[in-house]
Amino acid sequence: MWRNCFETVPPARMPLKHIPPRDPPEIGALNLRDIPKDLLYKLKMAAAAEHRTVKGFILNLIETRIEELEKKGLLPKGK
């Protein structure tokens, strides 16, 4: 009985203009586990101090470090 009631309700749709376009080959994911809580707390505080998200803070750290390694010749120069 309940099943028939819900089958008649159309699914909610979110306008497509709110979903940013993605190019799957250029986007990756990274999950980190077993991060000590005190380090995670410091990470969040450091990101907040620079008015960044944790993601933005980490991406900036990664990009900066990679640039340093490229300048030292320890990594090949990127695009």
Backbone as CSV, one residue per row, in Angstrom:
resi,resn,N_x,N_y,N_z,CA_x,CA_y,CA_z,C_x,C_y,C_z
1,MET,0.806,-1.179,0.000,0.000,0.000,0.000,0.865,1.265,0.000
2,TRP,1.819,1.360,0.929,2.667,2.545,0.984,3.538,2.680,-0.257
3,ARG,3.936,1.567,-0.772,4.795,1.583,-1.948,4.113,2.301,-3.104
4,ASN,2.856,2.028,-3.320,2.133,2.662,-4.418,2.017,4.172,-4.226
5,CYS,1.873,4.623,-2.985,1.781,6.061,-2.719,3.068,6.782,-3.107
6,PHE,4.211,6.194,-2.771,5.480,6.849,-3.043,5.900,6.743,-4.500
7,GLU,5.398,5.759,-5.199,5.755,5.628,-6.609,5.152,6.743,-7.442
8,THR,4.078,7.363,-6.964,3.441,8.430,-7.725,4.095,9.788,-7.494
9,VAL,4.913,9.909,-6.449,5.569,11.175,-6.157,6.810,11.302,-7.034
10,PRO,6.909,12.389,-7.824,8.094,12.539,-8.675,9.322,12.828,-7.817
11,PRO,10.497,12.358,-8.234,11.714,12.604,-7.457,12.056,14.093,-7.470
12,ALA,12.621,14.566,-6.375,13.041,15.966,-6.298,14.238,16.167,-7.211
13,ARG,14.234,17.265,-7.898,15.343,17.557,-8.805,15.986,18.878,-8.438
14,MET,17.282,18.875,-8.479,18.032,20.095,-8.231,18.382,20.687,-9.589
15,PRO,18.220,21.993,-9.761,18.562,22.584,-11.069,20.012,22.293,-11.427
16,LEU,20.250,21.985,-12.684,21.597,21.626,-13.125,22.579,22.791,-13.053
17,LYS,22.072,24.026,-13.025,22.987,25.161,-12.978,23.771,25.225,-11.662
18,HIS,23.308,24.523,-10.622,24.014,24.518,-9.342,25.120,23.476,-9.278
19,ILE,25.176,22.575,-10.226,26.185,21.525,-10.229,27.322,21.968,-11.144
20,PRO,28.514,22.197,-10.587,29.617,22.648,-11.432,30.048,21.541,-12.399
21,PRO,30.389,21.910,-13.618,30.845,20.894,-14.575,32.197,20.339,-14.149
22,ARG,32.389,19.053,-14.337,33.654,18.415,-13.979,34.215,17.674,-15.181
23,ASP,35.502,17.653,-15.250,36.185,16.869,-16.268,36.823,15.701,-15.533
24,PRO,36.190,14.534,-15.512,36.642,13.412,-14.687,38.124,13.056,-14.771
25,PRO,38.767,13.067,-15.956,40.178,12.682,-15.971,41.096,13.636,-15.206
26,GLU,40.676,14.882,-14.983,41.541,15.854,-14.333,41.280,15.975,-12.830
27,ILE,40.280,15.267,-12.330,39.933,15.363,-10.916,40.193,14.018,-10.252
28,GLY,40.852,14.063,-9.123,41.119,12.845,-8.374,40.637,13.002,-6.947
29,ALA,40.769,11.948,-6.194,40.357,11.974,-4.794,41.475,11.379,-3.945
30,LEU,41.554,11.880,-2.728,42.556,11.391,-1.794,41.909,11.311,-0.421
31,ASN,41.912,10.137,0.164,41.378,9.949,1.510,42.533,9.634,2.448
32,LEU,42.603,10.360,3.535,43.653,10.133,4.523,43.020,9.595,5.797
33,ARG,43.625,8.588,6.365,43.126,8.012,7.610,44.244,7.992,8.645
34,ASP,43.843,7.769,9.868,44.784,7.653,10.985,45.614,8.918,11.186
35,ILE,44.986,10.068,11.013,45.652,11.338,11.288,45.461,11.625,12.778
36,PRO,46.532,11.875,13.496,46.382,12.177,14.927,45.451,13.378,15.129
37,LYS,44.597,13.283,16.145,43.599,14.332,16.384,44.233,15.690,16.642
38,ASP,45.363,15.720,17.339,45.997,17.007,17.604,46.524,17.648,16.322
39,LEU,47.022,16.826,15.399,47.491,17.351,14.118,46.312,17.834,13.270
40,LEU,45.229,17.100,13.288,44.033,17.502,12.556,43.496,18.826,13.092
41,TYR,43.504,18.982,14.402,43.067,20.232,15.024,43.959,21.394,14.571
42,LYS,45.274,21.172,14.566,46.210,22.216,14.140,46.012,22.557,12.665
43,LEU,45.734,21.553,11.852,45.467,21.770,10.433,44.249,22.673,10.256
44,LYS,43.179,22.373,10.977,41.959,23.178,10.874,42.209,24.609,11.345
45,MET,42.964,24.758,12.416,43.269,26.090,12.933,44.157,26.879,11.958
46,ALA,45.123,26.215,11.359,45.998,26.881,10.397,45.211,27.329,9.167
47,ALA,44.321,26.488,8.692,43.484,26.850,7.544,42.606,28.046,7.893
48,ALA,42.017,28.032,9.071,41.167,29.143,9.495,41.972,30.436,9.628
49,ALA,43.197,30.332,10.114,44.047,31.511,10.282,44.352,32.179,8.944
50,GLU,44.385,31.381,7.874,44.643,31.915,6.531,43.355,32.134,5.748
51,HIS,42.220,32.028,6.429,40.902,32.203,5.793,40.741,31.287,4.583
52,ARG,41.115,30.026,4.780,41.003,29.013,3.733,40.220,27.831,4.261
53,THR,39.740,27.018,3.340,39.179,25.736,3.733,40.347,24.794,3.979
54,VAL,40.084,23.691,4.650,41.140,22.698,4.868,41.630,22.189,3.510
55,LYS,40.706,21.958,2.593,41.081,21.504,1.251,41.981,22.528,0.566
56,GLY,41.600,23.795,0.610,42.402,24.845,-0.016,43.769,24.979,0.627
57,PHE,43.803,24.845,1.945,45.069,24.922,2.673,46.004,23.787,2.257
58,ILE,45.472,22.575,2.222,46.286,21.411,1.850,46.747,21.503,0.405
59,LEU,45.852,21.913,-0.500,46.242,22.046,-1.908,47.354,23.070,-2.062
60,ASN,47.274,24.172,-1.317,48.321,25.176,-1.375,49.650,24.614,-0.871
61,LEU,49.614,23.862,0.230,50.835,23.234,0.746,51.458,22.293,-0.282
62,ILE,50.619,21.477,-0.894,51.109,20.509,-1.880,51.737,21.227,-3.069
63,GLU,51.023,22.219,-3.617,51.530,22.944,-4.786,52.845,23.655,-4.475
64,THR,52.915,24.274,-3.300,54.136,24.983,-2.904,55.316,24.024,-2.774
65,ARG,55.084,22.899,-2.139,56.170,21.923,-1.945,56.618,21.326,-3.274
66,ILE,55.695,21.041,-4.163,56.052,20.490,-5.475,56.876,21.506,-6.263
67,GLU,56.490,22.787,-6.208,57.270,23.824,-6.883,58.695,23.884,-6.337
68,GLU,58.838,23.773,-5.025,60.172,23.776,-4.406,61.003,22.597,-4.914
69,LEU,60.412,21.417,-4.975,61.136,20.230,-5.437,61.498,20.341,-6.918
70,GLU,60.626,20.975,-7.711,60.932,21.189,-9.128,62.109,22.154,-9.281
71,LYS,62.142,23.213,-8.470,63.242,24.182,-8.544,64.565,23.542,-8.157
72,LYS,64.521,22.612,-7.212,65.747,21.911,-6.797,66.156,20.839,-7.784
73,GLY,65.301,20.558,-8.758,65.602,19.532,-9.750,65.310,18.111,-9.279
74,LEU,64.586,17.993,-8.165,64.264,16.666,-7.653,63.003,16.083,-8.299
75,LEU,62.230,16.938,-8.948,61.043,16.507,-9.699,61.111,17.141,-11.076
76,PRO,60.606,16.455,-12.090,60.548,17.088,-13.409,59.548,18.235,-13.386
77,LYS,59.827,19.269,-14.156,58.941,20.443,-14.200,57.581,20.030,-14.767
78,GLY,56.540,20.522,-14.113,55.178,20.235,-14.545,54.721,21.204,-15.619
79,LYS,53.453,21.062,-15.982,52.888,21.932,-17.018,52.743,23.334,-16.512
